[in-house]
Amino acid sequence: MMEELAKIPWAVIAPLIGVQIILMIVALIDLRKIHATNGPKILWVFIILFINLLGPVAYFIAGRKQS
């Protein structure tokens, strides 16, 4: 198992994990501050948390209600 972990290109994967975590945090903070969304807020929380990288992007594109 350690041999398989040593073969992973961490120089590529680590920044992607960092971007994913930052996007998730920013989306959750924005969701908490915003008053109206397209759909229930609890649904957007689950989408942001459980759909990797695409969940926060989907929230910013389709979840925020435009005034």
All heavy atoms as TSV, in Angstrom:
chain	resi	resn	atom	element	x	y	z
A	1	MET	N	N	0.825	-1.188	0.000
A	1	MET	CA	C	0.000	0.000	0.000
A	1	MET	C	C	0.875	1.260	0.000
A	1	MET	O	O	0.555	2.216	-0.674
A	1	MET	CB	C	-0.908	-0.009	1.217
A	1	MET	CG	C	-1.683	1.261	1.347
A	1	MET	SD	S	-3.339	0.948	1.799
A	1	MET	CE	C	-3.841	2.562	2.230
A	2	MET	N	N	1.953	1.273	0.756
A	2	MET	CA	C	2.830	2.442	0.803
A	2	MET	C	C	3.503	2.669	-0.541
A	2	MET	O	O	3.763	3.817	-0.909
A	2	MET	CB	C	3.881	2.276	1.905
A	2	MET	CG	C	3.292	2.258	3.305
A	2	MET	SD	S	2.330	3.737	3.691
A	2	MET	CE	C	3.632	4.909	3.903
A	3	GLU	N	N	3.749	1.592	-1.263
A	3	GLU	CA	C	4.356	1.726	-2.589
A	3	GLU	C	C	3.401	2.425	-3.551
A	3	GLU	O	O	3.821	3.231	-4.372
A	3	GLU	CB	C	4.729	0.357	-3.128
A	3	GLU	CG	C	5.818	-0.327	-2.327
A	3	GLU	CD	C	5.978	-1.777	-2.710
A	3	GLU	OE1	O	5.265	-2.251	-3.616
A	3	GLU	OE2	O	6.821	-2.453	-2.104
A	4	GLU	N	N	2.116	2.110	-3.437
A	4	GLU	CA	C	1.123	2.753	-4.293
A	4	GLU	C	C	0.986	4.230	-3.959
A	4	GLU	O	O	0.816	5.060	-4.853
A	4	GLU	CB	C	-0.223	2.043	-4.140
A	4	GLU	CG	C	-0.224	0.634	-4.665
A	4	GLU	CD	C	-1.510	-0.096	-4.334
A	4	GLU	OE1	O	-2.411	0.504	-3.728
A	4	GLU	OE2	O	-1.605	-1.284	-4.673
A	5	LEU	N	N	1.048	4.577	-2.679
A	5	LEU	CA	C	0.976	5.980	-2.280
A	5	LEU	C	C	2.194	6.759	-2.754
A	5	LEU	O	O	2.099	7.947	-3.064
A	5	LEU	CB	C	0.842	6.092	-0.762
A	5	LEU	CG	C	-0.518	5.740	-0.177
A	5	LEU	CD1	C	-0.466	5.804	1.340
A	5	LEU	CD2	C	-1.596	6.647	-0.705
A	6	ALA	N	N	3.328	6.107	-2.816
A	6	ALA	CA	C	4.545	6.773	-3.269
A	6	ALA	C	C	4.489	7.086	-4.763
A	6	ALA	O	O	5.165	8.015	-5.224
A	6	ALA	CB	C	5.755	5.903	-2.959
A	7	LYS	N	N	3.682	6.364	-5.527
A	7	LYS	CA	C	3.584	6.562	-6.975
A	7	LYS	C	C	2.633	7.698	-7.350
A	7	LYS	O	O	2.604	8.122	-8.494
A	7	LYS	CB	C	3.113	5.278	-7.649
A	7	LYS	CG	C	4.116	4.153	-7.551
A	7	LYS	CD	C	3.575	2.900	-8.211
A	7	LYS	CE	C	4.528	1.735	-8.030
A	7	LYS	NZ	N	3.983	0.497	-8.603
A	8	ILE	N	N	1.844	8.180	-6.399
A	8	ILE	CA	C	0.869	9.230	-6.687
A	8	ILE	C	C	1.606	10.553	-6.908
A	8	ILE	O	O	2.454	10.934	-6.111
A	8	ILE	CB	C	-0.134	9.358	-5.524
A	8	ILE	CG1	C	-0.951	8.081	-5.410
A	8	ILE	CG2	C	-1.040	10.558	-5.726
A	8	ILE	CD1	C	-1.875	8.044	-4.221
A	9	PRO	N	N	1.268	11.277	-7.980
A	9	PRO	CA	C	1.926	12.572	-8.241
A	9	PRO	C	C	1.342	13.669	-7.343
A	9	PRO	O	O	0.458	14.430	-7.741
A	9	PRO	CB	C	1.627	12.822	-9.720
A	9	PRO	CG	C	0.349	12.089	-9.965
A	9	PRO	CD	C	0.381	10.889	-9.060
A	10	TRP	N	N	1.842	13.766	-6.116
A	10	TRP	CA	C	1.284	14.709	-5.139
A	10	TRP	C	C	1.459	16.153	-5.555
A	10	TRP	O	O	0.689	17.014	-5.132
A	10	TRP	CB	C	1.908	14.463	-3.771
A	10	TRP	CG	C	1.445	13.173	-3.185
A	10	TRP	CD1	C	2.171	12.038	-3.040
A	10	TRP	CD2	C	0.141	12.851	-2.701
A	10	TRP	NE1	N	1.402	11.041	-2.490
A	10	TRP	CE2	C	0.144	11.515	-2.280
A	10	TRP	CE3	C	-1.049	13.560	-2.598
A	10	TRP	CZ2	C	-0.967	10.880	-1.756
A	10	TRP	CZ3	C	-2.165	12.932	-2.067
A	10	TRP	CH2	C	-2.118	11.612	-1.652
A	11	ALA	N	N	2.423	16.455	-6.389
A	11	ALA	CA	C	2.620	17.829	-6.855
A	11	ALA	C	C	1.451	18.304	-7.708
A	11	ALA	O	O	1.200	19.495	-7.821
A	11	ALA	CB	C	3.918	17.937	-7.635
A	12	VAL	N	N	0.728	17.371	-8.300
A	12	VAL	CA	C	-0.443	17.702	-9.105
A	12	VAL	C	C	-1.707	17.646	-8.261
A	12	VAL	O	O	-2.592	18.504	-8.377
A	12	VAL	CB	C	-0.561	16.733	-10.310
A	12	VAL	CG1	C	-1.828	16.975	-11.081
A	12	VAL	CG2	C	0.659	16.861	-11.203
A	13	ILE	N	N	-1.818	16.676	-7.398
A	13	ILE	CA	C	-3.048	16.441	-6.647
A	13	ILE	C	C	-3.220	17.424	-5.491
A	13	ILE	O	O	-4.323	17.885	-5.226
A	13	ILE	CB	C	-3.085	14.984	-6.156
A	13	ILE	CG1	C	-3.198	14.076	-7.376
A	13	ILE	CG2	C	-4.231	14.748	-5.201
A	13	ILE	CD1	C	-3.189	12.616	-7.079
A	14	ALA	N	N	-2.149	17.781	-4.807
A	14	ALA	CA	C	-2.247	18.668	-3.640
A	14	ALA	C	C	-2.871	20.026	-3.976
A	14	ALA	O	O	-3.746	20.488	-3.243
A	14	ALA	CB	C	-0.881	18.825	-2.990
A	15	PRO	N	N	-2.471	20.694	-5.057
A	15	PRO	CA	C	-3.128	21.970	-5.386
A	15	PRO	C	C	-4.615	21.810	-5.713
A	15	PRO	O	O	-5.421	22.671	-5.371
A	15	PRO	CB	C	-2.364	22.481	-6.610
A	15	PRO	CG	C	-1.056	21.800	-6.538
A	15	PRO	CD	C	-1.302	20.472	-5.910
A	16	LEU	N	N	-4.978	20.708	-6.356
A	16	LEU	CA	C	-6.394	20.471	-6.650
A	16	LEU	C	C	-7.206	20.297	-5.379
A	16	LEU	O	O	-8.327	20.804	-5.272
A	16	LEU	CB	C	-6.560	19.248	-7.550
A	16	LEU	CG	C	-6.068	19.403	-8.976
A	16	LEU	CD1	C	-6.176	18.077	-9.724
A	16	LEU	CD2	C	-6.853	20.473	-9.687
A	17	ILE	N	N	-6.654	19.594	-4.414
A	17	ILE	CA	C	-7.337	19.423	-3.131
A	17	ILE	C	C	-7.460	20.779	-2.433
A	17	ILE	O	O	-8.515	21.097	-1.867
A	17	ILE	CB	C	-6.581	18.400	-2.254
A	17	ILE	CG1	C	-6.685	17.013	-2.875
A	17	ILE	CG2	C	-7.123	18.396	-0.831
A	17	ILE	CD1	C	-5.805	15.970	-2.223
A	18	GLY	N	N	-6.425	21.591	-2.494
A	18	GLY	CA	C	-6.470	22.925	-1.897
A	18	GLY	C	C	-7.526	23.805	-2.531
A	18	GLY	O	O	-8.291	24.480	-1.831
A	19	VAL	N	N	-7.601	23.804	-3.855
A	19	VAL	CA	C	-8.612	24.593	-4.568
A	19	VAL	C	C	-10.011	24.105	-4.205
A	19	VAL	O	O	-10.928	24.908	-3.990
A	19	VAL	CB	C	-8.375	24.525	-6.094
A	19	VAL	CG1	C	-9.566	25.059	-6.866
A	19	VAL	CG2	C	-7.119	25.283	-6.451
A	20	GLN	N	N	-10.186	22.805	-4.123
A	20	GLN	CA	C	-11.487	22.233	-3.781
A	20	GLN	C	C	-11.928	22.686	-2.386
A	20	GLN	O	O	-13.075	23.090	-2.193
A	20	GLN	CB	C	-11.428	20.716	-3.842
A	20	GLN	CG	C	-12.717	20.055	-3.431
A	20	GLN	CD	C	-12.615	18.545	-3.500
A	20	GLN	OE1	O	-11.678	17.996	-4.047
A	20	GLN	NE2	N	-13.586	17.881	-2.929
A	21	ILE	N	N	-11.032	22.642	-1.424
A	21	ILE	CA	C	-11.374	23.038	-0.056
A	21	ILE	C	C	-11.690	24.528	0.016
A	21	ILE	O	O	-12.661	24.938	0.653
A	21	ILE	CB	C	-10.232	22.656	0.906
A	21	ILE	CG1	C	-10.167	21.133	1.033
A	21	ILE	CG2	C	-10.412	23.306	2.274
A	21	ILE	CD1	C	-8.960	20.617	1.773
A	22	ILE	N	N	-10.900	25.348	-0.670
A	22	ILE	CA	C	-11.151	26.794	-0.676
A	22	ILE	C	C	-12.497	27.110	-1.320
A	22	ILE	O	O	-13.278	27.904	-0.789
A	22	ILE	CB	C	-10.004	27.540	-1.380
A	22	ILE	CG1	C	-8.742	27.461	-0.532
A	22	ILE	CG2	C	-10.371	28.989	-1.659
A	22	ILE	CD1	C	-7.490	27.935	-1.237
A	23	LEU	N	N	-12.793	26.490	-2.459
A	23	LEU	CA	C	-14.086	26.706	-3.118
A	23	LEU	C	C	-15.244	26.288	-2.214
A	23	LEU	O	O	-16.266	26.978	-2.143
A	23	LEU	CB	C	-14.154	25.900	-4.422
A	23	LEU	CG	C	-13.804	26.614	-5.699
A	23	LEU	CD1	C	-13.804	25.631	-6.863
A	23	LEU	CD2	C	-14.728	27.753	-5.986
A	24	MET	N	N	-15.102	25.162	-1.534
A	24	MET	CA	C	-16.144	24.674	-0.661
A	24	MET	C	C	-16.395	25.656	0.486
A	24	MET	O	O	-17.551	25.980	0.791
A	24	MET	CB	C	-15.741	23.304	-0.102
A	24	MET	CG	C	-16.875	22.500	0.415
A	24	MET	SD	S	-16.432	20.868	1.054
A	24	MET	CE	C	-15.033	20.361	0.136
A	25	ILE	N	N	-15.343	26.153	1.100
A	25	ILE	CA	C	-15.487	27.088	2.214
A	25	ILE	C	C	-16.124	28.393	1.754
A	25	ILE	O	O	-17.054	28.904	2.398
A	25	ILE	CB	C	-14.119	27.336	2.882
A	25	ILE	CG1	C	-13.660	26.070	3.599
A	25	ILE	CG2	C	-14.179	28.514	3.850
A	25	ILE	CD1	C	-12.227	26.119	4.086
A	26	VAL	N	N	-15.675	28.936	0.637
A	26	VAL	CA	C	-16.232	30.184	0.121
A	26	VAL	C	C	-17.706	30.007	-0.240
A	26	VAL	O	O	-18.537	30.876	0.050
A	26	VAL	CB	C	-15.407	30.684	-1.087
A	26	VAL	CG1	C	-16.088	31.840	-1.788
A	26	VAL	CG2	C	-14.014	31.081	-0.644
A	27	ALA	N	N	-18.059	28.892	-0.859
A	27	ALA	CA	C	-19.450	28.644	-1.230
A	27	ALA	C	C	-20.337	28.512	0.006
A	27	ALA	O	O	-21.454	29.039	0.040
A	27	ALA	CB	C	-19.553	27.388	-2.096
A	28	LEU	N	N	-19.863	27.825	1.034
A	28	LEU	CA	C	-20.660	27.680	2.258
A	28	LEU	C	C	-20.824	29.017	2.979
A	28	LEU	O	O	-21.912	29.310	3.502
A	28	LEU	CB	C	-20.024	26.647	3.184
A	28	LEU	CG	C	-20.126	25.197	2.707
A	28	LEU	CD1	C	-19.283	24.296	3.601
A	28	LEU	CD2	C	-21.568	24.731	2.670
A	29	ILE	N	N	-19.787	29.842	3.004
A	29	ILE	CA	C	-19.903	31.170	3.620
A	29	ILE	C	C	-20.889	32.023	2.840
A	29	ILE	O	O	-21.744	32.702	3.423
A	29	ILE	CB	C	-18.515	31.848	3.708
A	29	ILE	CG1	C	-17.653	31.123	4.736
A	29	ILE	CG2	C	-18.643	33.329	4.048
A	29	ILE	CD1	C	-16.200	31.565	4.748
A	30	ASP	N	N	-20.796	31.989	1.520
A	30	ASP	CA	C	-21.723	32.763	0.689
A	30	ASP	C	C	-23.158	32.271	0.871
A	30	ASP	O	O	-24.081	33.081	0.958
A	30	ASP	CB	C	-21.318	32.673	-0.783
A	30	ASP	CG	C	-22.171	33.574	-1.648
A	30	ASP	OD1	O	-22.006	34.800	-1.542
A	30	ASP	OD2	O	-23.005	33.039	-2.407
A	31	LEU	N	N	-23.336	30.970	0.945
A	31	LEU	CA	C	-24.671	30.398	1.135
A	31	LEU	C	C	-25.263	30.848	2.457
A	31	LEU	O	O	-26.455	31.119	2.556
A	31	LEU	CB	C	-24.607	28.870	1.068
A	31	LEU	CG	C	-25.918	28.119	1.215
A	31	LEU	CD1	C	-26.859	28.447	0.066
A	31	LEU	CD2	C	-25.667	26.623	1.273
A	32	ARG	N	N	-24.446	30.944	3.479
A	32	ARG	CA	C	-24.931	31.385	4.792
A	32	ARG	C	C	-25.345	32.851	4.768
A	32	ARG	O	O	-26.312	33.235	5.422
A	32	ARG	CB	C	-23.847	31.169	5.834
A	32	ARG	CG	C	-24.228	31.655	7.199
A	32	ARG	CD	C	-23.622	30.803	8.269
A	32	ARG	NE	N	-23.743	31.381	9.578
A	32	ARG	CZ	C	-24.817	31.255	10.350
A	32	ARG	NH1	N	-25.841	30.580	9.925
A	32	ARG	NH2	N	-24.839	31.802	11.548
A	33	LYS	N	N	-24.636	33.681	4.010
A	33	LYS	CA	C	-24.916	35.115	3.988
A	33	LYS	C	C	-26.079	35.495	3.084
A	33	LYS	O	O	-26.765	36.473	3.342
A	33	LYS	CB	C	-23.671	35.883	3.526
A	33	LYS	CG	C	-22.573	35.886	4.552
A	33	LYS	CD	C	-21.388	36.692	4.049
A	33	LYS	CE	C	-20.279	36.719	5.070
A	33	LYS	NZ	N	-19.127	37.500	4.591
A	34	ILE	N	N	-26.298	34.743	2.014
A	34	ILE	CA	C	-27.308	35.095	1.018
A	34	ILE	C	C	-28.704	34.757	1.547
A	34	ILE	O	O	-28.890	33.810	2.297
A	34	ILE	CB	C	-27.011	34.402	-0.329
A	34	ILE	CG1	C	-27.708	35.100	-1.463
A	34	ILE	CG2	C	-27.383	32.946	-0.285
A	34	ILE	CD1	C	-27.208	34.673	-2.825
A	35	HIS	N	N	-29.695	35.570	1.178
A	35	HIS	CA	C	-31.050	35.380	1.690
A	35	HIS	C	C	-31.890	34.455	0.811
A	35	HIS	O	O	-32.692	33.680	1.318
A	35	HIS	CB	C	-31.753	36.734	1.832
A	35	HIS	CG	C	-31.105	37.605	2.857
A	35	HIS	ND1	N	-31.176	37.352	4.205
A	35	HIS	CD2	C	-30.350	38.714	2.725
A	35	HIS	CE1	C	-30.512	38.264	4.872
A	35	HIS	NE2	N	-29.988	39.117	3.988
A	36	ALA	N	N	-31.718	34.529	-0.506
A	36	ALA	CA	C	-32.552	33.737	-1.404
A	36	ALA	C	C	-31.681	32.909	-2.343
A	36	ALA	O	O	-30.686	33.389	-2.879
A	36	ALA	CB	C	-33.453	34.657	-2.229
A	37	THR	N	N	-32.063	31.649	-2.516
A	37	THR	CA	C	-31.356	30.757	-3.433
A	37	THR	C	C	-32.361	30.097	-4.359
A	37	THR	O	O	-33.565	30.122	-4.105
A	37	THR	CB	C	-30.588	29.656	-2.679
A	37	THR	OG1	O	-31.516	28.892	-1.922
A	37	THR	CG2	C	-29.535	30.234	-1.770
A	38	ASN	N	N	-31.866	29.520	-5.424
A	38	ASN	CA	C	-32.709	28.725	-6.314
A	38	ASN	C	C	-32.782	27.315	-5.741
A	38	ASN	O	O	-31.929	26.490	-6.004
A	38	ASN	CB	C	-32.128	28.692	-7.737
A	38	ASN	CG	C	-32.213	30.039	-8.406
A	38	ASN	OD1	O	-33.137	30.793	-8.179
A	38	ASN	ND2	N	-31.229	30.347	-9.218
A	39	GLY	N	N	-33.783	27.049	-4.935
A	39	GLY	CA	C	-33.918	25.760	-4.274
A	39	GLY	C	C	-33.630	25.899	-2.786
A	39	GLY	O	O	-33.163	26.939	-2.323
A	40	PRO	N	N	-33.911	24.847	-2.040
A	40	PRO	CA	C	-33.689	24.900	-0.590
A	40	PRO	C	C	-32.206	24.973	-0.234
A	40	PRO	O	O	-31.359	24.347	-0.877
A	40	PRO	CB	C	-34.302	23.598	-0.073
A	40	PRO	CG	C	-34.714	22.812	-1.253
A	40	PRO	CD	C	-34.521	23.611	-2.483
A	41	LYS	N	N	-31.901	25.746	0.798
A	41	LYS	CA	C	-30.510	25.926	1.206
A	41	LYS	C	C	-29.875	24.617	1.652
A	41	LYS	O	O	-28.710	24.372	1.376
A	41	LYS	CB	C	-30.411	26.956	2.331
A	41	LYS	CG	C	-30.488	28.368	1.858
A	41	LYS	CD	C	-30.140	29.313	2.996
A	41	LYS	CE	C	-30.041	30.723	2.478
A	41	LYS	NZ	N	-29.518	31.633	3.494
A	42	ILE	N	N	-30.629	23.767	2.347
A	42	ILE	CA	C	-30.053	22.505	2.836
A	42	ILE	C	C	-29.618	21.618	1.665
A	42	ILE	O	O	-28.610	20.931	1.747
A	42	ILE	CB	C	-31.016	21.766	3.785
A	42	ILE	CG1	C	-30.314	20.602	4.482
A	42	ILE	CG2	C	-32.248	21.284	3.066
A	42	ILE	CD1	C	-29.301	21.005	5.482
A	43	LEU	N	N	-30.349	21.663	0.567
A	43	LEU	CA	C	-29.969	20.909	-0.626
A	43	LEU	C	C	-28.639	21.430	-1.177
A	43	LEU	O	O	-27.758	20.640	-1.552
A	43	LEU	CB	C	-31.065	20.996	-1.691
A	43	LEU	CG	C	-30.762	20.313	-3.019
A	43	LEU	CD1	C	-30.644	18.806	-2.819
A	43	LEU	CD2	C	-31.836	20.635	-4.027
A	44	TRP	N	N	-28.462	22.751	-1.197
A	44	TRP	CA	C	-27.214	23.320	-1.686
A	44	TRP	C	C	-26.056	22.982	-0.767
A	44	TRP	O	O	-24.928	22.794	-1.228
A	44	TRP	CB	C	-27.344	24.827	-1.888
A	44	TRP	CG	C	-28.082	25.138	-3.149
A	44	TRP	CD1	C	-29.319	25.680	-3.262
A	44	TRP	CD2	C	-27.635	24.858	-4.474
A	44	TRP	NE1	N	-29.659	25.764	-4.586
A	44	TRP	CE2	C	-28.653	25.274	-5.349
A	44	TRP	CE3	C	-26.486	24.310	-5.006
A	44	TRP	CZ2	C	-28.530	25.151	-6.729
A	44	TRP	CZ3	C	-26.369	24.184	-6.381
A	44	TRP	CH2	C	-27.386	24.604	-7.227
A	45	VAL	N	N	-26.305	22.882	0.540
A	45	VAL	CA	C	-25.242	22.475	1.463
A	45	VAL	C	C	-24.741	21.082	1.092
A	45	VAL	O	O	-23.536	20.841	1.009
A	45	VAL	CB	C	-25.737	22.511	2.931
A	45	VAL	CG1	C	-24.742	21.824	3.858
A	45	VAL	CG2	C	-25.984	23.938	3.373
A	46	PHE	N	N	-25.675	20.153	0.858
A	46	PHE	CA	C	-25.283	18.784	0.500
A	46	PHE	C	C	-24.574	18.742	-0.854
A	46	PHE	O	O	-23.604	18.003	-1.032
A	46	PHE	CB	C	-26.489	17.847	0.511
A	46	PHE	CG	C	-26.974	17.531	1.895
A	46	PHE	CD1	C	-28.298	17.731	2.229
A	46	PHE	CD2	C	-26.114	17.048	2.862
A	46	PHE	CE1	C	-28.755	17.444	3.505
A	46	PHE	CE2	C	-26.556	16.764	4.141
A	46	PHE	CZ	C	-27.882	16.964	4.467
A	47	ILE	N	N	-25.048	19.524	-1.810
A	47	ILE	CA	C	-24.410	19.562	-3.132
A	47	ILE	C	C	-22.985	20.094	-3.014
A	47	ILE	O	O	-22.044	19.535	-3.579
A	47	ILE	CB	C	-25.240	20.403	-4.119
A	47	ILE	CG1	C	-26.535	19.671	-4.464
A	47	ILE	CG2	C	-24.438	20.729	-5.379
A	47	ILE	CD1	C	-27.504	20.487	-5.279
A	48	ILE	N	N	-22.810	21.168	-2.251
A	48	ILE	CA	C	-21.480	21.760	-2.080
A	48	ILE	C	C	-20.534	20.786	-1.388
A	48	ILE	O	O	-19.370	20.650	-1.763
A	48	ILE	CB	C	-21.583	23.087	-1.303
A	48	ILE	CG1	C	-22.274	24.153	-2.159
A	48	ILE	CG2	C	-20.213	23.574	-0.860
A	48	ILE	CD1	C	-22.679	25.400	-1.390
A	49	LEU	N	N	-21.024	20.094	-0.365
A	49	LEU	CA	C	-20.157	19.224	0.419
A	49	LEU	C	C	-19.830	17.898	-0.257
A	49	LEU	O	O	-18.720	17.386	-0.120
A	49	LEU	CB	C	-20.789	18.940	1.784
A	49	LEU	CG	C	-20.826	20.111	2.757
A	49	LEU	CD1	C	-21.560	19.703	4.022
A	49	LEU	CD2	C	-19.437	20.596	3.072
A	50	PHE	N	N	-20.789	17.326	-0.978
A	50	PHE	CA	C	-20.613	15.956	-1.449
A	50	PHE	C	C	-20.318	15.803	-2.934
A	50	PHE	O	O	-19.942	14.723	-3.374
A	50	PHE	CB	C	-21.824	15.105	-1.073
A	50	PHE	CG	C	-21.975	14.947	0.414
A	50	PHE	CD1	C	-23.095	15.416	1.064
A	50	PHE	CD2	C	-20.975	14.354	1.163
A	50	PHE	CE1	C	-23.235	15.284	2.433
A	50	PHE	CE2	C	-21.098	14.217	2.529
A	50	PHE	CZ	C	-22.232	14.689	3.168
A	51	ILE	N	N	-20.486	16.836	-3.720
A	51	ILE	CA	C	-20.130	16.752	-5.137
A	51	ILE	C	C	-18.821	17.510	-5.312
A	51	ILE	O	O	-18.787	18.736	-5.355
A	51	ILE	CB	C	-21.238	17.314	-6.050
A	51	ILE	CG1	C	-22.520	16.538	-5.840
A	51	ILE	CG2	C	-20.791	17.255	-7.500
A	51	ILE	CD1	C	-23.690	17.042	-6.645
A	52	ASN	N	N	-17.759	16.773	-5.381
A	52	ASN	CA	C	-16.409	17.349	-5.390
A	52	ASN	C	C	-16.211	18.329	-6.534
A	52	ASN	O	O	-16.527	18.040	-7.669
A	52	ASN	CB	C	-15.361	16.243	-5.507
A	52	ASN	CG	C	-15.382	15.333	-4.330
A	52	ASN	OD1	O	-15.699	15.768	-3.226
A	52	ASN	ND2	N	-15.050	14.083	-4.539
A	53	LEU	N	N	-15.663	19.453	-6.218
A	53	LEU	CA	C	-15.258	20.517	-7.129
A	53	LEU	C	C	-16.411	21.067	-7.965
A	53	LEU	O	O	-16.517	22.260	-8.146
A	53	LEU	CB	C	-14.104	20.048	-8.026
A	53	LEU	CG	C	-13.254	21.128	-8.664
A	53	LEU	CD1	C	-12.598	21.992	-7.602
A	53	LEU	CD2	C	-12.211	20.534	-9.545
A	54	LEU	N	N	-17.285	20.227	-8.462
A	54	LEU	CA	C	-18.401	20.704	-9.278
A	54	LEU	C	C	-19.551	21.254	-8.437
A	54	LEU	O	O	-20.314	22.088	-8.910
A	54	LEU	CB	C	-18.910	19.582	-10.185
A	54	LEU	CG	C	-17.924	19.107	-11.241
A	54	LEU	CD1	C	-18.525	17.960	-12.045
A	54	LEU	CD2	C	-17.507	20.225	-12.149
A	55	GLY	N	N	-19.694	20.808	-7.200
A	55	GLY	CA	C	-20.769	21.283	-6.330
A	55	GLY	C	C	-20.682	22.773	-6.056
A	55	GLY	O	O	-21.654	23.502	-6.287
A	56	PRO	N	N	-19.534	23.272	-5.589
A	56	PRO	CA	C	-19.420	24.714	-5.376
A	56	PRO	C	C	-19.557	25.526	-6.662
A	56	PRO	O	O	-20.169	26.594	-6.674
A	56	PRO	CB	C	-18.019	24.884	-4.782
A	56	PRO	CG	C	-17.712	23.577	-4.157
A	56	PRO	CD	C	-18.391	22.555	-5.019
A	57	VAL	N	N	-19.019	25.014	-7.744
A	57	VAL	CA	C	-19.144	25.707	-9.031
A	57	VAL	C	C	-20.613	25.759	-9.457
A	57	VAL	O	O	-21.103	26.800	-9.911
A	57	VAL	CB	C	-18.266	25.029	-10.109
A	57	VAL	CG1	C	-18.520	25.630	-11.471
A	57	VAL	CG2	C	-16.798	25.136	-9.731
A	58	ALA	N	N	-21.331	24.659	-9.286
A	58	ALA	CA	C	-22.762	24.638	-9.620
A	58	ALA	C	C	-23.533	25.619	-8.758
A	58	ALA	O	O	-24.456	26.286	-9.233
A	58	ALA	CB	C	-23.314	23.224	-9.445
A	59	TYR	N	N	-23.158	25.737	-7.486
A	59	TYR	CA	C	-23.837	26.695	-6.613
A	59	TYR	C	C	-23.646	28.117	-7.127
A	59	TYR	O	O	-24.603	28.886	-7.200
A	59	TYR	CB	C	-23.320	26.583	-5.174
A	59	TYR	CG	C	-23.729	27.762	-4.337
A	59	TYR	CD1	C	-25.047	27.935	-3.946
A	59	TYR	CD2	C	-22.804	28.736	-3.967
A	59	TYR	CE1	C	-25.423	29.035	-3.202
A	59	TYR	CE2	C	-23.183	29.831	-3.227
A	59	TYR	CZ	C	-24.496	29.980	-2.843
A	59	TYR	OH	O	-24.881	31.087	-2.124
A	60	PHE	N	N	-22.414	28.489	-7.478
A	60	PHE	CA	C	-22.171	29.853	-7.934
A	60	PHE	C	C	-22.822	30.135	-9.281
A	60	PHE	O	O	-23.197	31.271	-9.558
A	60	PHE	CB	C	-20.668	30.146	-7.991
A	60	PHE	CG	C	-20.058	30.361	-6.636
A	60	PHE	CD1	C	-19.072	29.507	-6.176
A	60	PHE	CD2	C	-20.475	31.391	-5.818
A	60	PHE	CE1	C	-18.504	29.703	-4.926
A	60	PHE	CE2	C	-19.917	31.591	-4.571
A	60	PHE	CZ	C	-18.936	30.742	-4.123
A	61	ILE	N	N	-22.987	29.128	-10.114
A	61	ILE	CA	C	-23.611	29.336	-11.425
A	61	ILE	C	C	-25.140	29.296	-11.341
A	61	ILE	O	O	-25.824	30.162	-11.870
A	61	ILE	CB	C	-23.098	28.286	-12.438
A	61	ILE	CG1	C	-21.623	28.542	-12.723
A	61	ILE	CG2	C	-23.914	28.320	-13.721
A	61	ILE	CD1	C	-20.963	27.489	-13.588
A	62	ALA	N	N	-25.691	28.277	-10.660
A	62	ALA	CA	C	-27.140	28.076	-10.697
A	62	ALA	C	C	-27.836	28.291	-9.358
A	62	ALA	O	O	-29.044	28.508	-9.327
A	62	ALA	CB	C	-27.434	26.644	-11.174
A	63	GLY	N	N	-27.123	28.240	-8.260
A	63	GLY	CA	C	-27.766	28.282	-6.955
A	63	GLY	C	C	-28.109	29.658	-6.458
A	63	GLY	O	O	-29.092	29.850	-5.750
A	64	ARG	N	N	-27.304	30.631	-6.805
A	64	ARG	CA	C	-27.546	31.991	-6.339
A	64	ARG	C	C	-28.677	32.606	-7.144
A	64	ARG	O	O	-28.688	32.563	-8.357
A	64	ARG	CB	C	-26.304	32.839	-6.471
A	64	ARG	CG	C	-25.161	32.268	-5.657
A	64	ARG	CD	C	-23.946	33.148	-5.733
A	64	ARG	NE	N	-24.162	34.222	-4.767
A	64	ARG	CZ	C	-23.644	35.421	-4.875
A	64	ARG	NH1	N	-22.912	35.726	-5.909
A	64	ARG	NH2	N	-23.874	36.328	-3.961
A	65	LYS	N	N	-29.638	33.180	-6.465
A	65	LYS	CA	C	-30.767	33.834	-7.120
A	65	LYS	C	C	-30.331	35.227	-7.554
A	65	LYS	O	O	-29.841	36.005	-6.751
A	65	LYS	CB	C	-31.951	33.914	-6.172
A	65	LYS	CG	C	-33.259	34.208	-6.879
A	65	LYS	CD	C	-34.397	34.074	-5.927
A	65	LYS	CE	C	-35.030	32.719	-6.186
A	65	LYS	NZ	N	-36.289	32.545	-5.512
A	66	GLN	N	N	-30.480	35.502	-8.815
A	66	GLN	CA	C	-30.098	36.811	-9.346
A	66	GLN	C	C	-31.234	37.809	-9.120
A	66	GLN	O	O	-32.393	37.527	-9.354
A	66	GLN	CB	C	-29.812	36.715	-10.860
A	66	GLN	CG	C	-28.705	35.748	-11.194
A	66	GLN	CD	C	-27.371	36.164	-10.611
A	66	GLN	OE1	O	-27.053	37.325	-10.553
A	66	GLN	NE2	N	-26.605	35.175	-10.167
A	67	SER	N	N	-30.878	39.017	-8.646
A	67	SER	CA	C	-31.922	40.017	-8.395
A	67	SER	C	C	-32.052	41.013	-9.511
A	67	SER	O	O	-31.332	41.140	-10.382
A	67	SER	CB	C	-31.665	40.747	-7.091
A	67	SER	OG	O	-30.345	40.940	-6.803
